[in-house]
């Protein structure tokens, strides 16, 4: 009986531990959690916005707490060459060999939350013409990308903004890119820009 009780307690503890890794349980009283993205070209501090994008933020934090972004890459560093302007830096979905990484269930698109795809904001990526297909890939807007905001159609859900590390993003934006046959994309860095870690920063109450 005692052994059975210990087993049950152990199972309950395991379930609780798993639940604690879900984003909705991470600093649950903090509306604006911050993370530090550590890359091979420097660090980026991002403030997330649960007040406007709770589903997207909690989804992102689930991957963060699972250490799932460690070793992933920024696979898309795209400029709008025709208009001579920067566009986006996208990552989180592939490892450095450009193999796809595990995805949790897709989430609802929160693009109507009032946050816009302005320069240095972070947004959730999704598959073409499938607005509710976002899982783990995210992108930084490297210009004011008004055409990514919702209108007649769904837009891309912004869920935070960069607070520090603008120089790192500018360094990433400057890397040499080309076509990658394995994933069939243009604008892929010739030398992988790796996300070494994404760390949840300590909540300092006001």
MARVOFI-495052 format. One record per residue (C-alpha): z, y, x. Coordinates in Angstrom, 2 decimals. Example, Ala and Ser with C-alpha at 12.3 -4.5 7.8 and 13.67 -1.06 7.14 Angstrom:
<recs>
[rec [7.80,-4.50,12.30]];
[rec [7.14,-1.06,13.67]];
</recs>
This chain:
<recs>
[rec [0.00,0.00,0.00]];
[rec [0.95,2.37,2.80]];
[rec [-2.30,1.57,4.62]];
[rec [-4.32,2.21,1.44]];
[rec [-2.58,5.57,1.00]];
[rec [-3.44,6.55,4.57]];
[rec [-7.09,5.61,4.01]];
[rec [-7.21,7.69,0.81]];
[rec [-5.63,10.66,2.58]];
[rec [-8.11,10.32,5.41]];
[rec [-11.04,10.28,2.98]];
[rec [-9.71,13.33,1.16]];
[rec [-9.31,15.16,4.46]];
[rec [-12.88,14.27,5.44]];
[rec [-14.24,15.56,2.13]];
[rec [-12.23,18.77,2.48]];
[rec [-13.52,19.22,6.02]];
[rec [-17.10,18.84,4.84]];
[rec [-16.54,21.26,1.97]];
[rec [-15.05,23.81,4.35]];
[rec [-18.38,23.91,6.16]];
[rec [-20.22,25.14,3.06]];
[rec [-21.07,28.81,3.31]];
[rec [-19.29,29.72,0.09]];
[rec [-15.98,28.76,1.73]];
[rec [-16.62,30.72,4.93]];
[rec [-14.60,33.97,4.98]];
[rec [-14.86,33.77,1.19]];
[rec [-12.98,37.05,0.69]];
[rec [-15.27,38.91,3.10]];
[rec [-18.23,40.49,1.30]];
[rec [-19.89,41.49,4.58]];
[rec [-19.44,38.68,7.15]];
[rec [-20.98,39.23,10.56]];
[rec [-22.67,36.75,12.88]];
[rec [-23.85,36.96,16.47]];
[rec [-27.17,35.30,17.23]];
[rec [-27.22,34.25,20.89]];
[rec [-30.75,33.84,22.26]];
[rec [-32.38,33.29,25.62]];
[rec [-33.40,36.98,25.60]];
[rec [-30.08,38.45,24.51]];
[rec [-27.76,38.71,21.52]];
[rec [-28.15,40.13,18.01]];
[rec [-25.30,41.06,15.66]];
[rec [-26.12,40.86,11.96]];
[rec [-24.04,41.99,9.00]];
[rec [-24.67,39.83,5.94]];
[rec [-24.42,41.16,2.39]];
[rec [-22.75,38.86,-0.13]];
[rec [-22.54,41.64,-2.71]];
[rec [-26.34,41.66,-3.13]];
[rec [-27.40,38.23,-1.86]];
[rec [-24.52,35.74,-2.28]];
[rec [-26.72,32.65,-2.67]];
[rec [-28.80,33.48,0.40]];
[rec [-25.83,34.48,2.57]];
[rec [-23.85,31.36,1.68]];
[rec [-26.89,29.19,2.33]];
[rec [-27.40,30.80,5.74]];
[rec [-23.71,30.40,6.63]];
[rec [-23.85,26.70,5.72]];
[rec [-26.46,26.20,8.45]];
[rec [-24.46,28.40,10.84]];
[rec [-21.25,26.42,10.36]];
[rec [-23.15,23.15,10.70]];
[rec [-24.38,24.34,14.12]];
[rec [-27.81,23.55,12.76]];
[rec [-29.47,26.60,14.32]];
[rec [-28.45,25.66,17.86]];
[rec [-31.58,24.89,19.88]];
[rec [-33.97,26.19,17.24]];
[rec [-36.62,28.75,18.17]];
[rec [-38.33,31.88,16.97]];
[rec [-41.73,30.34,16.24]];
[rec [-43.45,33.45,14.87]];
[rec [-43.59,36.81,16.61]];
[rec [-46.28,38.66,14.73]];
[rec [-47.81,42.11,15.10]];
[rec [-50.12,43.75,12.60]];
[rec [-52.80,44.34,15.20]];
[rec [-55.22,46.00,12.79]];
[rec [-52.70,48.74,11.97]];
[rec [-51.09,48.76,15.44]];
[rec [-47.58,48.03,14.20]];
[rec [-44.96,45.34,14.61]];
[rec [-44.42,42.96,11.69]];
[rec [-41.86,40.12,11.82]];
[rec [-39.88,37.76,14.06]];
[rec [-39.30,34.45,12.26]];
[rec [-37.27,31.43,13.27]];
[rec [-34.67,28.81,12.50]];
[rec [-36.98,26.03,11.36]];
[rec [-38.19,24.27,14.52]];
[rec [-36.72,22.99,17.76]];
[rec [-38.17,23.95,21.15]];
[rec [-40.68,21.09,20.88]];
[rec [-41.77,22.53,17.52]];
[rec [-40.48,19.58,15.54]];
[rec [-39.25,20.56,12.06]];
[rec [-35.48,20.57,11.55]];
[rec [-33.44,19.16,8.65]];
[rec [-33.52,21.26,5.48]];
[rec [-30.97,21.42,2.70]];
[rec [-32.08,21.96,-0.89]];
[rec [-34.19,25.09,-1.55]];
[rec [-32.41,28.12,-2.99]];
[rec [-33.11,30.68,-5.71]];
[rec [-35.02,33.73,-4.52]];
[rec [-32.76,36.81,-4.66]];
[rec [-35.49,39.32,-3.80]];
[rec [-34.64,41.47,-6.84]];
[rec [-31.23,42.37,-5.41]];
[rec [-32.08,45.95,-4.48]];
[rec [-32.20,45.34,-0.71]];
[rec [-35.60,46.13,0.79]];
[rec [-37.57,44.77,3.74]];
[rec [-36.89,47.73,6.00]];
[rec [-37.01,47.66,9.79]];
[rec [-34.24,45.56,11.37]];
[rec [-33.27,43.84,8.12]];
[rec [-33.03,40.04,7.90]];
[rec [-34.71,38.13,5.06]];
[rec [-35.20,34.56,3.82]];
[rec [-38.63,33.00,4.43]];
[rec [-40.37,30.73,1.93]];
[rec [-43.59,28.77,1.63]];
[rec [-46.73,30.56,0.46]];
[rec [-46.79,31.12,-3.31]];
[rec [-43.54,29.17,-3.72]];
[rec [-40.88,31.90,-3.98]];
[rec [-37.97,29.52,-4.61]];
[rec [-38.74,27.23,-1.65]];
[rec [-36.56,29.00,0.95]];
[rec [-34.24,26.75,2.96]];
[rec [-33.33,27.57,6.56]];
[rec [-36.04,29.82,8.02]];
[rec [-35.30,33.54,8.22]];
[rec [-37.08,36.55,9.66]];
[rec [-36.36,40.01,10.99]];
[rec [-38.47,42.87,9.70]];
[rec [-39.76,44.74,12.71]];
[rec [-41.17,47.61,10.67]];
[rec [-40.75,48.89,7.12]];
[rec [-42.59,46.09,5.33]];
[rec [-42.75,47.48,1.80]];
[rec [-45.38,44.92,0.77]];
[rec [-42.76,42.16,1.16]];
[rec [-40.58,43.67,-1.57]];
[rec [-40.79,42.40,-5.14]];
[rec [-43.24,44.00,-7.55]];
[rec [-45.34,42.10,-10.03]];
[rec [-44.62,39.02,-7.95]];
[rec [-41.53,37.74,-6.16]];
[rec [-40.76,39.31,-2.81]];
[rec [-38.70,38.13,0.14]];
[rec [-34.93,38.28,-0.25]];
[rec [-33.20,40.55,2.25]];
[rec [-29.63,39.40,2.91]];
[rec [-28.39,41.52,5.79]];
[rec [-29.10,44.05,8.48]];
[rec [-28.95,44.22,12.26]];
[rec [-25.93,46.11,13.59]];
[rec [-26.50,45.57,17.32]];
[rec [-29.10,43.94,19.54]];
[rec [-32.14,46.06,18.72]];
[rec [-33.14,45.82,22.38]];
[rec [-33.09,42.02,22.13]];
[rec [-35.41,42.07,19.13]];
[rec [-37.70,44.47,20.98]];
[rec [-37.77,42.06,23.94]];
[rec [-38.68,39.17,21.64]];
[rec [-41.36,41.30,20.01]];
[rec [-42.93,41.89,23.43]];
[rec [-43.37,38.21,24.41]];
[rec [-46.85,36.79,24.85]];
[rec [-47.99,34.70,21.89]];
[rec [-50.88,32.44,20.97]];
[rec [-52.01,29.60,18.74]];
[rec [-49.82,26.50,18.65]];
[rec [-51.80,23.41,17.68]];
[rec [-48.75,21.32,16.77]];
[rec [-47.60,23.58,13.95]];
[rec [-50.97,25.21,13.32]];
[rec [-49.71,28.79,13.66]];
[rec [-50.85,31.86,15.50]];
[rec [-48.34,34.30,17.00]];
[rec [-46.22,31.51,18.55]];
[rec [-44.44,32.49,21.81]];
[rec [-46.01,30.78,24.81]];
[rec [-42.54,30.49,26.34]];
[rec [-40.05,29.43,23.66]];
[rec [-37.44,31.99,22.62]];
[rec [-34.47,29.75,21.86]];
[rec [-31.51,30.39,19.57]];
[rec [-28.67,29.04,21.71]];
[rec [-26.04,29.57,19.02]];
[rec [-25.17,31.59,15.92]];
[rec [-21.48,32.46,15.91]];
[rec [-19.43,33.68,12.99]];
[rec [-17.52,36.78,14.10]];
[rec [-13.88,37.29,13.27]];
[rec [-13.22,39.22,10.10]];
[rec [-11.33,42.41,10.84]];
[rec [-10.02,43.84,7.52]];
[rec [-10.31,47.60,7.07]];
</recs>
